[in-house]
Amino acid sequence: MFKGEIKEGVLVSQGWGTKCKDLDGYRKFIGFKLLALAVVAFLSGGVCLYSDYVKPVPASIYLGVTALFFIVLIWFIAQTRKAQKLFFYS
């Protein structure tokens, strides 16, 4: 259940959870981005597990999914830094 606080160490660094100026705005800003990262990570993991245990996946698909994961990861890092500037710094 939502307690109205940010989990430190997961989305923000330790000690930053209480410094958020607009908690609802931060949740709205980062929520979809976190969901997108989770979906791509789940897809990447699923392709890797399928390739390891069921049937080998062509290298182009395997590398494509891995590249997609890293692109989304870099995008997510950039968005969290933008969120820190908007919602935590003065």
C-alpha positions in Angstrom: 0.0 0.0 0.0 1.2 3.5 -0.8 2.5 5.2 2.4 3.2 8.6 0.9 7.0 8.3 0.9 9.7 7.4 -1.6 11.7 4.2 -1.1 15.3 5.4 -0.7 17.9 3.4 -2.4 15.6 2.2 -5.1 14.5 5.4 -7.0 16.5 8.0 -5.1 19.7 8.0 -3.2 19.8 7.6 0.6 18.7 10.7 2.4 16.9 12.2 -0.6 13.4 10.8 0.1 12.4 13.5 2.6 13.7 16.4 0.3 11.1 15.9 -2.4 9.2 19.2 -3.1 6.2 17.6 -4.9 5.7 13.9 -4.2 2.6 13.4 -6.4 4.3 15.2 -9.3 7.4 13.0 -8.9 5.3 9.9 -8.9 3.4 11.0 -12.0 6.7 12.0 -13.8 8.6 8.8 -13.0 5.8 6.2 -13.0 5.4 5.5 -16.7 9.1 5.6 -17.2 9.6 3.0 -14.5 6.9 0.9 -16.0 8.6 1.1 -19.4 11.9 0.0 -17.9 10.3 -2.9 -16.1 8.5 -4.1 -19.3 11.7 -4.0 -21.4 13.7 -5.7 -18.6 11.0 -8.4 -18.4 11.1 -8.9 -22.2 14.9 -9.1 -22.2 14.9 -11.6 -19.4 12.2 -13.7 -21.1 14.1 -13.8 -24.4 17.3 -14.8 -22.6 15.5 -17.6 -20.6 13.8 -18.8 -23.8 17.1 -18.9 -25.6 18.9 -20.7 -22.8 16.2 -23.4 -22.0 13.9 -23.8 -24.9 15.4 -23.0 -28.3 18.3 -20.8 -29.4 17.2 -17.4 -30.5 18.9 -15.9 -33.6 21.8 -13.7 -32.6 20.2 -10.6 -34.3 17.1 -10.9 -32.1 19.2 -11.6 -29.0 21.5 -8.6 -29.6 18.5 -6.4 -30.6 16.7 -7.0 -27.4 19.8 -6.5 -25.4 20.5 -3.2 -27.2 16.9 -2.1 -26.6 17.3 -2.8 -22.9 20.5 -0.7 -22.7 18.9 2.1 -24.7 15.9 2.2 -22.4 18.2 1.9 -19.3 20.2 5.0 -20.4 17.0 6.9 -21.2 15.6 6.0 -17.7 18.8 7.2 -16.0 18.6 10.5 -17.9 14.9 10.9 -16.9 15.7 10.2 -13.2 18.4 12.8 -13.3 15.9 15.3 -14.8 13.4 14.4 -12.1 16.0 15.0 -9.4 16.5 18.5 -10.9 12.8 19.2 -11.1 11.6 17.8 -7.8 14.6 17.7 -5.4 16.9 20.6 -6.0 15.9 24.2 -5.1 
